[in-house]
Amino acid sequence: MTKKTAVITGAGQGLGRAMAMRLAADGFHVVCVDVNSDAAAETARMVGGEPHVCDISNRDAVHDLGAKVTACDVLVNNAGIWSFESLLESTEEQAERVIHVNVLGTMWCTQAFVPHMRRAGGGSIINVSSAAAWTQSPGIGVYPATKTAVESLTKTFALELGPDNIRVNAIGPGLIVSDGTAANYEGNRMNERAQGVPMRRVGSPVDIANVVSFLAGPDSSYVSGQVMYVDGGISAGTQKR
Ligand SMILES: NC(=O)c1ccc[n+]([C@@H]2O[C@H](COP(=O)([O-])OP(=O)(O)OC[C@H]3O[C@@H](n4cnc5c(N)ncnc54)[C@H](O)[C@@H]3O)[C@@H](O)[C@H]2O)c1
């Protein structure tokens, strides 16, 4: 039987690499997309997949990628960036870059890979939002707003693509120790940060990959337009009285 294909953006490290490993273990052929060519190649080597270098914020490059990749049954729009500055002081360059990658990148990749899913008779798209979409904290510029937008895109695409048997959902990770966030947990900050989580631990990329596996597979066959927070309870509300 031919393997199904999963395309993962930002697969070169962090959550994306863990997703690639899990979906490969689930039996998918994994297309590892990253702006960093060495990282994409390394993940592809680890999972026996296919590396592709692409900046997802570049619509033409993404559409070229869509033409090069022959199949896509699952698309994980995982690549995302953030920058630490107050919203008030965010420069045009900082704000635009984060919006272009997180919001427009998600749109361009969806546009590029939906035709493959239509040809195959269906598919599953998983967008990576963040608990920060609704549980705001100051000092990360437009990042939370971009993740709120990703959740809105998720619902609109779910409505538009449902008739094609394409499901569209989002995952909202909480505090996850990844390559990109490791510096936030140095010294005893790991314990400090864990105290802010109802479950009293920060998460690992595997916690996220497990839920990607569920949303990619047949057990979620009637789930669409949903956002699932994988955050140890952070998004449930405040713990303060
Ligand atoms: N780690 C967390 O705590 C956390 C929490 C909430 C949400 N998220 C979201 O999860 C996703 C992955 O986060 P992570 O912690 O693994 O990050 P990371 O920085 O460890 O990895 C991100 C990967 O995306 C790639 N990338 C960045 N810009 C790209 C672009 N324009 N085109 C293609 N690839 C690009 C990077 O090269 C890198 O390999 C992001 O969308 C992030 O917002 C992470």
Ligand as a Chemical Component Dictionary entry (heavy atoms), coordinates in Angstrom:
data_LIG
# 
_chem_comp.id                   LIG 
_chem_comp.type                 NON-POLYMER 
_chem_comp.pdbx_formal_charge   0 
_chem_comp.three_letter_code    LIG 
# 
loop_
_chem_comp_atom.comp_id 
_chem_comp_atom.atom_id 
_chem_comp_atom.alt_atom_id 
_chem_comp_atom.type_symbol 
_chem_comp_atom.charge 
_chem_comp_atom.model_Cartn_x 
_chem_comp_atom.model_Cartn_y 
_chem_comp_atom.model_Cartn_z 
_chem_comp_atom.pdbx_ordinal 
LIG N1  N1  N 0  7.712  26.098 22.041 1  
LIG C1  C1  C 0  6.646  26.630 22.598 2  
LIG O1  O1  O 0  6.569  26.810 23.828 3  
LIG C2  C2  C 0  5.480  27.038 21.746 4  
LIG C3  C3  C 0  4.319  27.475 22.407 5  
LIG C4  C4  C 0  3.225  27.865 21.643 6  
LIG C5  C5  C 0  3.277  27.800 20.266 7  
LIG N2  N2  N 1  4.423  27.391 19.664 8  
LIG C6  C6  C 0  4.423  27.364 18.199 9  
LIG O2  O2  O 0  4.933  26.131 17.753 10 
LIG C7  C7  C 0  5.605  26.295 16.506 11 
LIG C8  C8  C 0  6.999  25.699 16.585 12 
LIG O3  O3  O 0  7.680  26.302 17.666 13 
LIG P1  P1  P 0  9.100  25.762 18.187 14 
LIG O4  O4  O 0  9.174  26.102 19.632 15 
LIG O5  O5  O -1 9.320  24.369 17.731 16 
LIG O6  O6  O 0  10.064 26.755 17.386 17 
LIG P2  P2  P 0  11.584 26.554 16.906 18 
LIG O7  O7  O 0  12.141 27.929 16.773 19 
LIG O8  O8  O 0  12.303 25.573 17.794 20 
LIG O9  O9  O 0  11.442 25.891 15.459 21 
LIG C9  C9  C 0  10.808 26.580 14.408 22 
LIG C10 C10 C 0  11.296 26.041 13.082 23 
LIG O10 O10 O 0  10.614 26.796 12.061 24 
LIG C11 C11 C 0  11.563 27.208 11.068 25 
LIG N3  N3  N 0  11.099 28.440 10.421 26 
LIG C12 C12 C 0  11.067 29.689 10.954 27 
LIG N4  N4  N 0  10.639 30.578 10.050 28 
LIG C13 C13 C 0  10.384 29.878 8.912  29 
LIG C14 C14 C 0  9.937  30.261 7.626  30 
LIG N5  N5  N 0  9.685  31.546 7.316  31 
LIG N6  N6  N 0  9.766  29.290 6.696  32 
LIG C15 C15 C 0  10.037 28.000 6.985  33 
LIG N7  N7  N 0  10.493 27.590 8.201  34 
LIG C16 C16 C 0  10.662 28.524 9.144  35 
LIG C17 C17 C 0  12.844 27.408 11.844 36 
LIG O11 O11 O 0  13.986 27.378 10.994 37 
LIG C18 C18 C 0  12.794 26.258 12.849 38 
LIG O12 O12 O 0  13.374 25.079 12.327 39 
LIG C19 C19 C 0  5.569  27.809 16.208 40 
LIG O13 O13 O 0  4.489  28.100 15.363 41 
LIG C20 C20 C 0  5.339  28.414 17.577 42 
LIG O14 O14 O 0  4.716  29.673 17.511 43 
LIG C21 C21 C 0  5.513  27.014 20.367 44 
# 
loop_
_chem_comp_bond.comp_id 
_chem_comp_bond.atom_id_1 
_chem_comp_bond.atom_id_2 
_chem_comp_bond.value_order 
_chem_comp_bond.pdbx_ordinal 
LIG N1  C1  SING 1  
LIG C1  O1  DOUB 2  
LIG C1  C2  SING 3  
LIG C2  C3  SING 4  
LIG C2  C21 DOUB 5  
LIG C3  C4  DOUB 6  
LIG C4  C5  SING 7  
LIG C5  N2  DOUB 8  
LIG N2  C6  SING 9  
LIG N2  C21 SING 10 
LIG C6  O2  SING 11 
LIG C6  C20 SING 12 
LIG O2  C7  SING 13 
LIG C7  C8  SING 14 
LIG C7  C19 SING 15 
LIG C8  O3  SING 16 
LIG O3  P1  SING 17 
LIG P1  O4  DOUB 18 
LIG P1  O5  SING 19 
LIG P1  O6  SING 20 
LIG O6  P2  SING 21 
LIG P2  O7  DOUB 22 
LIG P2  O8  SING 23 
LIG P2  O9  SING 24 
LIG O9  C9  SING 25 
LIG C9  C10 SING 26 
LIG C10 O10 SING 27 
LIG C10 C18 SING 28 
LIG O10 C11 SING 29 
LIG C11 N3  SING 30 
LIG C11 C17 SING 31 
LIG N3  C12 SING 32 
LIG N3  C16 SING 33 
LIG C12 N4  DOUB 34 
LIG N4  C13 SING 35 
LIG C13 C14 SING 36 
LIG C13 C16 DOUB 37 
LIG C14 N5  SING 38 
LIG C14 N6  DOUB 39 
LIG N6  C15 SING 40 
LIG C15 N7  DOUB 41 
LIG N7  C16 SING 42 
LIG C17 O11 SING 43 
LIG C17 C18 SING 44 
LIG C18 O12 SING 45 
LIG C19 O13 SING 46 
LIG C19 C20 SING 47 
LIG C20 O14 SING 48 
# 
